[in-house]
Amino acid sequence: MLYKTLPYFVKELDAKTRVVTGIFAVHGNVDSGGDMSVNGSFEKRLSDGRSRVRFLWNHNSMNPPIASVKSVREVGADELPAKVMEWAPEATGGVEVTRKYYSDVPLSDWVFKSIEEGDVTEMSYAYDIHEFSIKKLDDGKEIRILQDVELYDISDVNWGMNPATAGVKGLPVTGTTFVQHSALVESTVEEFLARVKDRKNFRESEGRTLSDLTRGRLAKMVSEIEAILCETQPMADEMDVLNEIAKYEFMKAQATFG
């Protein structure tokens, strides 16, 4: 699962109905990770009838959504707010989400109020890449062109998740003991595996399978864990080793002298 974060580009906010429309992805803009999505890169997965996008707080999939997604659609540059064009003059389009925040739900009320007051200023989205290409720029740098993206969730966030700086994909590890950190990682891996199994079953029902990207991540996890287990395998007790040597020498002597 990958994450990207953008500033909060609100197109419309209705305090009475609690409906907010905004842009959460911008096409044509090369981000800090060297990626650039293009017009139509989200459309295939959004229009195939299989989308199960949820609107969450801080990508917390353990809790129910904080808002009901009314629509997710790609838009052209002509529909982007002026603030988007100021932030990314090269933008060719984007992806827009309209959602309605639940009433009388404490967390939803809190987040919606924070948006109204201008204290929540970023949105983030979780996604997988199904197709991309590499483009070499005139300065020699290479960027990844995202051509087929599958969206999982859109989230309001305090600060965007940045895999380059997060301890463990956003896990709060500062100040925790190694045992506490291990427990957090274990619960996160369990959650991830449960989600992988869910996607596997869902795709099998359609005659599909997991993407090569997801399978590659799983294989990498397995190989790295196996390497650590081999490197940390307990050494045999010294007396056990001496006893085995003695047994071997005794059996060899018996074979020699009958």
C-alpha positions in Angstrom: 0.0 0.0 0.0 1.3 3.4 -1.0 0.4 6.9 0.3 0.4 10.4 -1.1 -0.5 13.7 0.5 -1.6 17.0 -0.9 -2.6 20.4 0.7 -6.3 20.8 1.2 -7.8 22.0 -2.0 -11.5 22.6 -1.1 -13.8 23.5 -4.0 -17.0 23.7 -2.0 -18.0 23.4 1.7 -21.6 23.5 2.9 -21.8 23.9 6.7 -25.5 23.1 6.8 -25.4 19.8 4.8 -21.8 18.9 5.9 -20.9 18.2 2.3 -17.3 19.0 1.2 -15.9 18.7 -2.3 -12.2 18.9 -2.9 -9.2 17.7 -5.0 -7.0 15.0 -3.4 -4.8 14.1 -6.4 -3.3 16.4 -9.1 -2.2 15.1 -12.5 0.7 16.4 -14.4 2.6 17.4 -11.2 5.9 15.6 -10.3 5.7 15.1 -6.6 8.6 14.8 -4.1 8.7 11.1 -4.6 9.4 11.5 -8.3 5.9 10.3 -9.4 3.5 11.9 -11.8 -0.1 10.7 -12.3 -1.8 11.4 -15.6 -5.3 12.1 -16.7 -7.3 8.9 -16.7 -5.0 7.0 -14.4 -7.7 6.6 -11.8 -10.7 6.4 -14.1 -10.4 2.7 -15.0 -10.6 1.4 -11.4 -13.3 4.0 -10.4 -15.6 3.2 -13.3 -15.4 -0.6 -13.4 -17.9 -1.1 -10.6 -15.5 -2.7 -8.2 -14.4 0.4 -6.3 -14.8 0.2 -2.5 -13.2 3.6 -1.6 -13.8 4.8 2.0 -13.2 8.2 3.5 -11.3 7.8 6.8 -9.5 9.8 9.4 -5.7 9.3 9.1 -6.0 6.1 7.2 -7.4 4.3 10.3 -9.1 1.3 8.7 -9.8 -0.2 12.2 -12.6 2.4 12.7 -15.6 3.0 10.5 -15.4 5.9 8.0 -15.9 9.5 9.2 -17.8 10.5 6.0 -19.9 9.0 3.3 -18.3 9.2 -0.2 -20.9 10.6 -2.6 -18.6 10.7 -5.7 -15.0 10.3 -6.8 -14.3 11.4 -10.3 -11.5 12.7 -12.5 -11.6 16.3 -13.6 -9.7 18.3 -16.2 -7.6 21.3 -15.6 -10.6 23.6 -16.3 -12.3 22.2 -13.2 -9.4 22.6 -10.8 -9.6 25.4 -8.2 -7.3 28.4 -8.7 -5.3 27.3 -5.6 -4.3 24.1 -7.4 -3.0 25.9 -10.4 -1.1 28.3 -8.1 0.5 25.3 -6.4 1.1 23.3 -9.6 0.9 25.5 -12.7 1.7 22.4 -14.8 -1.4 20.5 -13.6 -3.4 18.8 -16.4 -6.2 17.6 -14.2 -7.0 15.9 -10.9 -9.2 13.6 -8.9 -12.1 15.1 -7.0 -14.0 13.6 -4.0 -17.4 14.8 -2.6 -18.2 13.4 0.8 -20.8 14.0 3.6 -19.5 14.0 7.1 -21.7 12.1 9.6 -23.8 14.0 12.1 -23.7 13.3 15.8 -20.6 11.2 15.5 -17.9 12.7 17.7 -14.9 12.1 15.5 -16.7 13.2 12.4 -17.9 16.4 14.1 -14.4 17.1 15.3 -12.8 16.6 11.9 -15.5 18.6 10.1 -15.1 21.5 12.6 -11.3 21.4 12.2 -11.8 21.7 8.4 -14.2 24.7 8.8 -11.6 26.4 11.1 -8.8 25.8 8.7 -6.8 23.6 11.2 -6.9 20.4 9.1 -5.2 21.4 5.9 -4.1 18.1 4.2 -5.7 15.1 2.6 -3.9 11.8 1.9 -4.9 8.8 -0.2 -3.9 5.1 -0.1 -3.4 3.3 -3.5 -1.7 0.6 -5.5 -0.1 1.0 -8.9 -1.1 -1.4 -11.6 0.7 0.2 -14.5 3.5 2.7 -14.8 6.3 3.8 -17.1 9.7 5.5 -16.6 10.5 8.8 -18.3 13.9 10.3 -18.4 14.0 14.1 -18.2 16.4 16.5 -19.9 18.4 16.9 -16.7 19.0 13.1 -16.5 16.5 12.5 -13.7 14.0 9.8 -14.1 10.3 10.1 -13.0 7.7 7.4 -12.8 4.5 8.0 -14.8 1.5 6.5 -13.0 -0.9 5.2 -15.7 -3.2 2.8 -13.8 -3.9 3.5 -10.1 -6.3 1.6 -7.8 -7.6 3.8 -4.9 -8.3 2.3 -1.5 -9.1 5.2 0.8 -9.0 9.0 1.1 -8.3 10.5 4.5 -8.2 13.8 6.2 -4.9 14.0 8.1 -3.0 16.3 10.4 0.3 15.6 8.6 0.7 13.5 5.5 2.3 10.0 5.9 5.7 10.1 4.3 7.3 6.6 4.1 10.8 8.2 3.9 10.5 9.7 7.3 7.9 7.6 9.2 9.2 5.2 11.8 7.1 2.3 10.5 4.6 3.7 8.1 3.3 6.2 10.6 3.5 4.0 13.7 4.0 6.0 16.9 7.3 4.5 17.9 9.0 7.4 19.7 9.3 6.7 23.4 8.1 3.1 23.2 10.2 0.1 24.3 11.3 -2.5 21.8 8.6 -4.9 23.1 5.9 -2.2 22.7 7.3 -1.4 19.2 7.2 -5.1 18.3 3.6 -5.4 19.4 2.6 -2.4 17.2 4.4 -3.9 14.2 2.8 -7.3 14.8 -0.7 -5.9 15.0 0.0 -3.8 11.8 1.3 -6.8 9.9 -1.8 -8.8 11.1 -4.1 -6.1 9.8 -2.2 -5.9 6.5 -2.4 -9.7 6.0 -6.1 -9.7 6.8 -6.5 -7.0 4.1 -4.4 -9.0 1.6 -6.6 -12.0 2.2 -9.7 -9.9 1.7 -8.4 -8.6 -1.6 -7.3 -12.1 -2.6 -10.8 -13.5 -2.0 -12.5 -10.6 -3.7 -10.3 -10.8 -6.8 -10.6 -14.6 -7.0 -14.4 -14.2 -7.2 -13.8 -12.3 -10.4 -11.2 -14.7 -11.8 -8.3 -12.3 -11.0 -5.4 -12.6 -8.6 -3.2 -10.3 -6.5 -1.1 -7.8 -8.4 2.6 -8.4 -9.0 3.3 -5.4 -6.9 1.5 -6.8 -3.9 3.0 -10.3 -4.3 6.4 -8.7 -4.6 5.9 -6.9 -1.3 4.8 -10.1 0.4 7.8 -12.0 -0.9 10.1 -9.3 0.3 8.6 -9.4 3.8 9.0 -13.2 3.9 12.6 -13.1 2.7 13.6 -10.4 5.2 11.9 -12.1 8.1 13.5 -15.5 7.2 17.0 -13.8 7.0 16.5 -12.3 10.5 15.4 -15.7 11.9 18.5 -17.4 10.4 20.8 -14.7 11.7 19.4 -14.8 15.2 19.1 -18.6 15.5 20.3 -19.6 19.0 23.8 -21.1 19.1 24.0 -24.7 20.4 25.1 -25.0 24.0 28.8 -25.6 24.3 28.4 -28.8 26.4 25.9 -30.2 23.8 28.5 -29.6 21.1 31.2 -31.4 23.1 28.9 -34.3 23.9 28.1 -34.7 20.2 31.8 -34.7 19.3 32.5 -37.3 22.0 29.7 -39.5 20.7 31.1 -39.2 17.2 34.6 -40.1 18.3 33.4 -43.1 20.4 31.3 -44.4 17.5 34.3 -44.0 15.1 36.6 -45.8 17.6 34.1 -48.7 17.8 33.9 -49.0 14.1 37.7 -49.0 13.9 38.5 -51.6 16.6 35.3 -53.6 16.4 
